[in-house]
Amino acid sequence: MEARTALERLNERQLQFVTMAAHELRTPVTALLGSLATLERLLVPERVRPAELDLLVACTRQARRLSRLVEDLMVVADEERSGITVNSRRVEVAQSIAAVVADLDHLGSERVKVTAAPELVAWTDPDRLGQVLTNVVRNALQYSPPDTPVEVVASAIPEKIEVAVADRGPGIPEDKMRHLFDRFGRPGPSAAGLGVGLWTVRELLDAMRGVIEVERNDDGGSTFRIAVPAADAQQP
């Protein structure tokens, strides 16, 4: 009983910290991204040395990474306060995947092999779907060897669009599978940070009437299967 009470108190303190951090970080991170975007527009390429331009690009990438973390923290805070809101509409899945991969070039986006037919259309929130895909593909890149591919395959299943993300990493131990989507769970043995990413993915998909499943691959690694509602022909 004492151990359970201590765990509940720890979870409560973690949630309080996450909620406070999300609200405190959101404004300065947004301002930072805006300032970097303005700086990029004002720069004259002919007057900027390559090393300086590379530094600016690196700063922008890291700022976007920080922004994604803040978005994850905001999901935790929003879910606790009033639930996650979504704005569903027709979304071309291949375009969503391409945009996510393009924004992950600092992690090795050239390793990502995408198979997605252009006619696949989901009925979901495009921003939230992007957040989900970013988390899952980023994890696959981060927890698999740098010389191995990450395969992203989108396909139509009954009434849904499925996106499977497969890596060739060490896989997820059986004893960690049932805690994988806990609020402060860890996706891998060497993961660092608050560990809210996969919990965020599950909560976002719940709000979008979607699901996520994970399985161990026979040849090593893991496959995450994300499914969201397919767009109906009558939907605008």
N, C-alpha and C positions, 0 to 999 in steps of 0.2 A: 504494500500500500504506500509506504514512504517513497519507494522508487518511482511508482506511478505518479505520485503528487509532484515529485521533483522534476519528472519529465514534462508534466503539464506546465509547470512554472517556467521551465526552460523554453518550451514552445511558445508560451505567451510572451516571454521577453524577446525571443527571436522575431515574432510577429510585430511587436511594438517597434523594434529597431528597423525592420524592413519598411514598415509604413512611414516612419519618420524620415528615413533615408530617401525614400521615393519622392516624397513631397519636397524635401530640402534640395535634392539634386536636380529635379526636373527643370526649374527655371534657369540655373546657370548652364546646364548642358545645352538647353535649347539656344541660349544666347551664344554659347561657344560655337555651335554649329553654324548659326547665322553669321557670325563674324568671319569664320573661315570661308564660308560661301562668298561673302562680300569681298574678302581679300583675293580669292581666286578670280573673281570678275574684274577686279581693279588692276591686277597684275598684267604687265605687257610681256608676253613670252620672250620677245627678243632681248629684254633687259634683265631677265632672270637667269641666273646660272643653274645648270641642271641639278646640282647638289641642293640648292635652295628650293627648287621646285619639288624634288623628291621629299624633302623634309616637310613641306606643306602638305603634300599628298599623304604622307605617313601620319601627320597630325590629324588630318581629316578622317582617315580610316579609324584611328584610335578613338576619336570623338564619336564616331558612329557606333563603334563597339560599346562605348560607355552609354550612349543613348539607348541601345538595345537592352542593356542591363537595367537601366532606369525603367524602360517599358515593362520588363519582367516584374520589377518591384511594384510598379503601378498596378499590375494585374493582381498581385497579392493584396494590395491595399484596397482596390476596388471590389474584389470578391468578398472581402471581409466586411466592407462597409455597405454596399448596396447591390452587389452582384455585377457581373461583367456584361456590358452592353455590346451588341453587335449590329451592324448595318449591312444586311445581306443583299447582294445583287448578283447579276451574271458575271462570272469571272472566268476568263480564259486561262486554264491551268498551266499550259505550256509557257505563257508569258510570265505568269507569277513565278514559276520555277526559274526561268531565265534571269529575272530581275534579282532573285535571291542569290543565285550563283554569282552573278556579276558583282554583287556587293561583298562577296567573301573572298576576293582575289588575294588578300593578304594572308589567308589561311591555306592557299593552294587550290583555287577554284579550277585550275587546269586538270586536277585529278577527278573532278566530278563529271561523270558520264551520264547524260540525260537522254531518256527515251520518253517522248510525250507527243502524242498526236495533236495537231492544232485544233481538231474539232472537239476536244474535251472541254466541256463548260460546266462549272460548278455553280451552285447557288449558295453563296457564302460571303463573308466579310473579307474583302481583298487585303486590307491592312492586317487583320488578325490572322488570316491564312499565311501571309508573308512572315509574320512573327513566329508562327508555328514551324514553317518550313526552315526558317533561319536557325532556330534552335536545334532542330533535328539534324540538318545537314552540317551545321557547325560542329555538333558533337561527333558526328561520324568522321569528319576531317581531323578533329582534335585527338580522338582516341583510337586512331588507326595508324599504322606505319606510313611514313611520308612517301614511300614508293609504291603504295597500293591505291587502287581506284576506289571511289565511292560511287555506287550506281544508284541513280534516281529514275524510277520507272513509274509513269502515270498511266492508268488504264481505267476503263469503265467496268464497273461491276453493277449488279442490279440496284438501280435507284441511287447509286453513289459513284463518286470518282475517288479512286484510290491512288495514293502516292506512296510507293515503297522506297525506302532509303536503306541500302545495304552497304555495310563496310566489311573489311577483312581484318579487323582488329582482334584483340584478345577475347572478345565476347564478354558477356555479363554472367558472373557466377550465379548459380541457381539460388543461393541463399540471399542474393540481393534483388532478385527479380520482383518479389512481392512488395518491396519497399521502393522500387524504382521511381514511382510517381508520387511518393510522399512529398509534402511541402518542402522539407529541408533534406530530401534524399540526395544521394550522390550517384551520377550516372556511371562512374568508373572508379577503379581503385586509386587512381592518381588525381582525381578531380579536385579542384580547389574552388574556394569561393562559397557563396551562400547555398548553392545547390537548389535554386528555385526553378531552373529552366524547364525540366521535364514536368514538374507539377504545373507550371504555367501552361505548357502545351496541353496537358489533359484538361485543365479548366477552360481554356479557350475553345477547345474542340467540343466540350460539353455545351458551352454557350451557343456554338454554331451547329448543334445537332450532329456532331461528328464523333468519331471514336479513334483511338490509337491502340495498337497492339504491338508487341515486340516478341521476337523469336530468335533463338540461336541458330546460326547457319551450320550446316554439316561440315563445311570446309573452313570454319572459323569465322568470328565476327558476329554481327547482329543485323537483323532487319527490322526496322520500324515501319509499320503499315498505318498510314493516316487515311481516313475515309471521311469525306464530307458529302452532303447531298448534291446530287446532280441537278442541273438546271432543267426545268420543265419547258417544253416548247411554248407554253402559254405565258410563261413569266416574262416580264418586259426586259 
